[in-house]
Amino acid sequence: MANALQDQLLKAGLTSKQKVRDAKTKKKRNRKANIDDGSETLKQEIASKKQEQIAKDKALNEQRFKEASDKGLVRGLITEFKKFAVTLSSHSEIKFNYTLDTKIFSIYVDEAIQKQLLSGKLGIVRYEDKSYVVPHKLAERVQLLVPEWCGYLWDAAGSQPEIEEDDPYADYAIPDDLMW
């Protein structure tokens, strides 16, 4: 069906097989060729703005970290989350995954700690290749001062689903035990 017109032209003698081949190769070349429609400059502009924003955010984070270090807050945070960290049982069987930067880390927790993590009562802080399960308030403070250490912090305000008035499934609860 795609080449029905070409077949008709060949049968009528209005074109040759060589011209059909040339048309196909020209069509392939045009598809492969990057025809500049101005989108490349737009992509470069967006990428440069993104790089500027990343540099600006990094400088701001470094400034916050330096100010906190000068005040001794970071050193106090380290000792505080080491002191108040929840001890994890060595017999825990539930694997809890969390992401930090672009890496996925996992810790093994029991059912009670998993429920507290999912409800927002606990958070996870990762410092010097070790994960600490800490109270939510402490994890929030770590997130404010050194966001690259905060591995998991449940945000209850941003996770509330919007409820529609005429939702036919409003009476059914959504299970929260789905893990990835």
Residue, then its C-alpha position, 0 to 999 in steps of 0.5 A: m500500500a505504501n508504494a502503490l503509486q510507485d507501482q502504478l507509475l512503473k506499470a504505466g511506464l512513466t518512471s523507471k526502477q532506477k528513479v524509484r530507487d533514487a527516490k527511496t534513498k533520497k527519502k532515507r537521507n532526508r530522514k537521517a539528515n538533521i534539518d535545522d529548524g531552529s530547535e538546536t539553538l533552543k536546546q543549547e539555550i535551555a541547556s545553558k540556562k540549566q547549567e547556570q541554575i545548577a551552578k547557582d544552586k551549588a554555590l548557594n548550597e556551598q554558602r549554606f554549608k560554609e555558614a553552618s560549618d562556621k557556626g558548628l551546626v554541621r558538626g553538632l548535626i553529625t553527633e546528633f543524628k549518630k546519637f538519636a539514630v534508631t538501631l536496626s535489627s540484624h534480623s530484619e527482612i524487609k528491604f527498604n529502598y531510597t534514592l540519594d542523588t542518582k543512586i539507589f540505596s537500600i537498608y533492611v528494616d522491620e515492619a514497625i520501622q517501615k511503617q514509621l518511615l512510610s508515615g513520616k515519623l522517621g527519615i533516613v540520613r546518609y553520611e560517610d557511606k552509612s545510613y542512619v534512620v533518624p526522627h523526622k524533625l532531625a531529618e528535616r534539619v539535615q535537609l535544610l543544612v546539608p541536603e545532599w545527606c538527606g536520603y529519605l524524608w517523607d513529605a506529608a504535605g505534598s503527598q495528599p491526593e486531591i479528592e474529587e466530589d464525584d469520585p466513584y472510588a472514594d469509599y475504597a482505600i488505596p493500599d500503602d504497602l506497595m514497595w518498589 
